[in-house]
C-alpha cells in the first residue's frame, strides 16, 4: 500500500496489541461494543506486525486499538466511530495490503460478555 513504511521483516514482529496512547490514558478497558459497528474483524493471508496495521488503518479515522490473536493471522481493529470502521472495511477488504498479503476486513459481531470459554 502506497505511503506506508516498509518493514524489512514484517512476519517477525512479536507485538500483538496497539492502543492509542491519547485515548488509553486513564482508561482501564476499551468498550468493544461502543459505539456499535466501530470494531472490525481483520484477517490476513500472512501475519503482519501490529505497528504496520496501525499505519494501514489510521487513515480511515481515529483508532482506539488493534489486537491480533496469538498464533493466528487475524484479530480486531477498533475505531472511535462506526463510519471510520465502515470506510476502512470498504477500502481494505479483499485488497493486497502487503507483498502478496490479502486482507479480509469486515464489521465484527458484538462482543458478548459472560460467555463461558470453550474447552
N, C-alpha and C positions, 0 to 999 in steps of 0.2 A: 504494500500500500504506500503510495507516494507520501512523502513528508514525515514518515516515521523513522525514528532512529533504528539503524540496522544493528542487530545483535549478532556478533560473530558466532556464538554458540547458543542459539535460542532454546535448545532442548535440554540444556544442562543447568537450568536455573531452579533452585530449590524452594523459593518463596511461594507460598500458596495463598496469601491473603494480602490485600492492599486496602487500607481505609483512608479516606480523605482526611488529612490531618486537621483541616479547618473545621470540618463537621464533627469529627470524632472527639474533639476537645470537650471534656466534661460529660460526654455520653458514655453510659455503661454498655449499651447494646443498641444495635440498629434494628428498627422495626421493619422486617422484610415485607410486611403486607401493607405498609402505609407510605405513600398513597397507593391505592390499588393500581396494578398494571405497571408499576415502576421497577419491577425486578425481572431480569431476563435469565433464561437458561441458555448457557453458551456451551458449545461443543465444537471440537476441532479434530481434524484427521491426524494431527500430531500435537504433542504437548508444547505449549508456548509459555514463556515467562510472564508472570503477573504484571511486571512493570511495562512490558511490551503491550499487553492487553489494556492497561490503563491508558496508554497513549492512543491505542486504537479506538477505544470507546469514548474518550474525553471530548472529542469534537461535537458530540451529539447532545451534550447537556452536562449538568453538574452530577458527577459520580459520587455516590456515598461509599461504595466498596466494590471490590472484586474478590471472589472466593473461588479457588479451584480445589476440587476434591483430590485428596491424596491418592496417587497411583492411577488417576483417571485423566482423560483428556477433556474434561468438562467441569462446569461449575456455574457460578452466577455473577451477573453484573447488576448492581443496584443503583438506580438513579434517584434523585430527589423529586422527580416529576415523571408521570406516566408518558407525556408527549415526547420526552427525551428518549425513553426506552423504546417507544414506537418508532421513532426516527432511526435509532441505531439498528433495530431489527430489520427495518425496511432497507437500509443501506448495506448491511453486512451479511444478512442471511444468504447463504449459497455462494458468497464471494471468496476468492482466493485472498487471504489476508497475510500470508507469508509464503515464501517459495514453496509452492505445491500444497499449502495447508488451506483447506476449505473450512469455512465457518458455518455452523448451524446456530442461528440466533433467533429465539422465539420468546414470547412472553411466558414467564414461569407461572405455574399453578400457585395459588396462595399457600403459604406455609401453614401447616396445621399444628397447633400447639397441643402437647399432652398425648400425642400418639405413641404407642409403645414401639420400640425399635424392633426390627426383625432380627431373629436369632441367626 
